[in-house]
Structure formats: C-alpha cells, structure tokens
Amino acid sequence: MSILVDSRTRVMVQGITGSAGTFHTKTMVEYKTPVVAGVTPKKGGTFWEGRVPVFDSVREAAEKTGANATVIFVPARFTATAIIDAIDAGVELIVVITEGIPTLDMIRVRERLAGSGSRLVGPNSPGVMTPGAAKLGIMPARVYRPGRIGVISRSGTLTYEAVAQLTALGLGQSTCIGIGGDPVGGLDFIELLELFNSDPDTDGVVIIGEIGGNAEERTADYVKREFRKPVAAFVAGRTAPPGKRMGHAGAIISGGQGTAESKIEALRSAGIAVAPTPADIGKTMASAL
C-alpha cells in the first residue's frame, strides 16, 4: 500500500510537448508509470512520441482516458489556469512542478481548490513517487527503493539525499512527496502525515523542513497529539546569515519566528528525532525506528 499514487494511477501530463514535459515524461514512462494522456492546447489529435494521445483540454483528456492524476510542466504565467482546469475536470491528484508562480495566482487556485475533490502537491515540487509503482515528477528514480518509510520534504534536492541515505541503509520508501517551498501551496506536512498515519505499510516518516513560516511548528504539535509512528526530521537553513535571501519563496523569517532554532526546538519537544546535519538524515530515521 502507499499514499496518493500507486500502479493503478492513470497519469496525464499538462505541457507534454514542451522541452521539460517531454524530457520528464520519458523518464516517467521508462519507470513504467501509466502515462495515458498529454495536454497541449492546439495540438489535440496528435500523439506524443507516437504513443501517448495529446488533447486540447484537461477535461477531454480525463473523460477519454480515465486519467485521475496530472503532472504540470507549463510556464508560470499559465500554471494557475492549468491547475484550475484540472480541478474543474475532477482530477484527483494535481502535481505542479513549475516554479515562480505569482502568489496571487496561487491564492486564486486555493480558493477554487476548497471544497473540490482534488488534492494539490506543489507548486515548485519535484513530484510524488511510490517506488516500484509510479513516478510523477522529476526525481532520480535510481536512488529510490520500495519499502516502508514515508518521506515529506519542502526541499527537492534534500529529498533525493534523504532517500539515497535510506536506501543505502536498506530502508526502502512507501511514498515520497516534495511539497515545495512556496508560501502558498497544496498539501502540507500535517495532511500527508494523516495519510501516512492510516497507511498500514508505512512504519515511519522522514520530514524535511526549512526556515520560514510555521509549518514545522504546527507539524510538531500534530505529531505530539496524534501521530503513532516514529518520525525523523531535518531543518535546512540553520547556518543562513541573518537577513540573507534564501532560494525558496517560503523561506521568510519575520518577527523572530520561522528560524531553524525555533523549529528544531518544537520538533524535539514533540519527541521527533532531529538530524544535526543533512548527512545524518538516514541514520536518524534508522535510530528512531
């Protein structure tokens, strides 16, 4: 078992004919992910690489192929419209790889998402992967192995690092999700931990946070109250100089809140094992188990 995606997930790719969409769709197909449709306006009726049908709209793609998940590789200025098209078409899982989407656009997306049956991962996400079953995104599949550890991360690169360490220690992964580091996004740590809490095939979870916002503090409170499985964590940005602009739009510290120290303190007070350096993430999870 897993969360969000498995071998039965039927995937469409919005922006499949663009350079990024083409490149990463190839890697998803090579991983045997069921990519059943692509969407590029004005290219409907064609076939990507001669095998995946391309449609003009998300609704048509979903209706004709039964696609229930989408991966979005469209330019930032069009991404909000692409997400809303997927919501309106009833697509269950929307994974947004695109970065640099205006915050006001994402607020509009969140308003449309409320009350819908769709779940959003991202934006600025490396994707979602259930090793051995499905890859939706840009992650390097070679470091992933099927297993029983969940991974949730605000950082794409650190996701791969954590997974590689887990794999080297013989700890495979159930599902790995990059939630992105933007200030307005989709599923957060708590929502995903709730899913892992109910997954009988996940024995523990690694969470990777970073400076800015209060997501990690809220997550610590949830874990302390309700989560029943071992959790290991790492918080990036501990050595960031004061006032230094960080890469992620969500890495904003204000009023003394959102610092690495405040997050680490909250996580430890909830009984979560916190890795002191990125190189210790795997070992910290193994010890927590």
N, C-alpha and C positions, 0 to 999 in steps of 0.2 A: 504494500500500500504506500501511498505518498500523499502530498497535498498539491492542489492546483492543477498539475499536469501528470499524465501517465501515457501509456502506449495507445490508449483509445482517444486521446485528444486529437482533434482534427484542426489543423492549423492553416490560416491564411496569412499572407504577407502583404501588408499595405506599403506600396513603394517597391514592389518586387523587381521592377525593371530598371531601377536606379543602380548606381555602382555599389553602394553599400548593401542595398537589398539583394542584389544579385550575388555578391560575394558571400554574404552570410546565409542566404537561403541554400547555397551549395553545401555549406558546412552542416546545416540542419538536415538536409536530405541525405548527406553522407552518413549522418548519425542515425539514419532511418526514422527520423521524425516524420509523421504523416502530414506533409505539406500538401494540401489538397487544392489550394487556390491562391491566386495573386490578385491584387487590385491596383490598377493604374488607370486613371481616367483617360479616355480616348484610345485606349489600347485593348479594350474588350474584344473578345473573339480571337485573340492570338494565344499563343502558348509560350510560357517561359521555358527556355531550354528544350522546347519541343515536347514537353510532357505535363507541365502544370498549367491549367487553364487560367487565363487572365480576364478579369471582369472590370467593367467601368465603375461599379459601385460595391460597397461592402454588403449592402442588403442583398443584391443579386448573388454575390459570391456565397453568402451564408445560405440563402434559400436553395441554390442549385447544388451545393457540395456538402451541406451539413456542417460546415466549419463552425466550431464553437470557441475558438481562440484566435487571436490575431497578434502579429508582431509588427510594430510600426517603425518604418525607416523613411519617413518623409521629412522634407525640410521643416525647420522650426516654425516658420510662419504659417505653415499649413497643418501643423500637427493637431492643434485643438479641434479643428474641423474634422480631421481624420478620426480622432478619438470619439467625438460626438456621433459621427456616422456609425461607428462600431457599437456605441451604446444604443442608439436608436434602432439598430438592426438586431439587438438582443444577443450580441456576442458575449459569452460568459466571462472570458478572461482576455484582458487587453494589456499587452506588454509593450511599453513605449521605450525604445532605445534612444530616440532623438534627445539631444540636449540643447540648452539655450532657449527653451520655450518661455515666452514672456509670462511673468507671474499672473498678470490679469487674465491671460488666456487660460491658465490652469484653474483660476478661481471660477471662471465660467464653466470649465469642464467639471469641477467638483459639484457645482450646482446641478448640472444635468445628471451626474452620476448618482446623486442622492435619490434613494427610492427605486433605482433601477435594479435589474438582476445582474449587472456587470460588476466584475472586480477589476481594478486597475493596478498594475505594477509599473512604477516609474513616475515621471519620465527620468531621463538620464540614467537608465538602468542597463546593466549587462544582460539582464534577462532572467529566465526561470529554467531550471534544469532538474529533472529527475533522472539520475544516471541509469543507463541501461534501458530507458523508456522513451524519453523525449527531451530535446534541447530546443528552447525558444529564445534565441538571442545570440550573443557574440562570444560567449565564454569558450575557453580552450578545452575541448572535450577530453583531451588525453589525460588530464590530471584528475578527472572525476571517476569514482567507482561506486557501484551500487552498495548500499549499506543502511545504517540505522541512525545516522546523525544528521539533523537538520542544520542548515546554515542560513542566516538572515544578515544582510550587510548593507550599509549605506555606501560602501566603497567598492567599486568594481574590482580594482586590482587586488585589494586585500581579500576579496572573496576567493580569487584564484589561489592566492598564497595560503589562506587557511585550508582550502580544500586539498591542495598539494600536500600540506603537512599531515592532515587527517589520513589521506590515502597512504602516505609513507609509513604511518603508524598502524596501518591495517584497519582504519576506521572509515568505512565507506559512508556514503551520504544517501539519505532518503530523498530530500528535495532541497535545492539551494536557490535562494531568491535574492537578487540585488534590488533593493527598494529605491536606490537613487538617493542623492543628497540634496535635492532641491527643496526649497521651503514649503512648496505646495505640491503634494503628490498623492499617490493612491494608498494601497495597503501599507500599514505601519508595523512596527515590531509587535505590538500587542495583538493586533488582528491575526497576524501569522502565528504567533505563539499559541493563540487559542486553537488554531487548526492543528498545530503540532501536538498540543495537549491531548487532542482527541484521536491522534493517529497511533494505532497500536504498534506500528512498525518503526516509530521514531523513539529512540532511547534517550537522546539528549540533544541539546541545541547550542550552536555557537552563534552569538550575536556580535556584530562588528559595528560600533558606532563611531562618531567623530564629534569634534567640538561644534557648538552651535545648537540652539534650540533646547528643548527639554524632553525629547523623545526617550532618551536613555533613562532619565529620572522617572518618567511615568512608567516605563517598562519595568524598572526595578520594583516599583510599588505593586504592579500586577503580578510579577513573579513571586514576590513575598506572600501575596494574598492567595494566589490560585494555581500557579504552575507547579506540576507534580514531578517534573523530570529535571535532571542535572542541567545546569546552564553554565557555559563559559563565555567570557566576553573579552573584547579588546576595544579600547577607545583611542582613535587616531587623533593626532594634533596636540599631544601632550607637550611637545617641545616648540610649538608655534610661538614666535615672538609676539608680545602684546601689540595689538593694532595691525598685525600682519594680515593682509587679504589672502584668504585660502581659495582653493580651486572650486569647491562646491558652493553654490549659491546659498545653501542652508547653513554653511559653517560661519554663522554670525554670532558673536558673543556680545551681549549687552547687559548693562547693569550688574556686572559680576556674575551673571548666570550663563550657563552653557559652556563653562570651562571643562577641560578634561578632568580636573581635580574633583569638581562637584559631581560629575557623572560617575567617576570611579568610586567615590565615597558612597553614593547612592546604591550602586550595583553591589558593592561589598556588603553593605548593611542589609541587603536582601538575601545574602548567602550565595551570591554569584561569584564564581572564581574568575578573577580578572588577570589576564596575561600581562606581564610587565612590559613586554616588547612584542613586535609582530612575529618574531621567530619563535615565540613561546605559545602561540595560539593552540596548536595541535596538542602539545604536551599538557596544556592547562585543561583542555577538554578531556583528555585521557585520565588525568588525575581526578577531575570532577565525577567521572563515571565510577 
